[in-house]
Amino acid sequence: MTRVRLFADRDYQAFARIKGLAEQRDISITAARDENGYREIHTSTANQGSSG
């Protein structure tokens, strides 16, 4: 299992702007990043490699 952010760091400025407009409040890039948090994705190595 791997923890990832939904957006790359370079995208949080735009994300914070959109989130602030949608929620009608001022939000900093840091706050947007913190509120967004992480998502866990399940990774499996069983199906990696050559096929066939």
Secondary structure, 3 states (H helix, E strand, C coil): CEEECCCCHHHHHHHHHHHHHHHCCCCCHHHHHHHHCCEEECCCCCCCCCCC
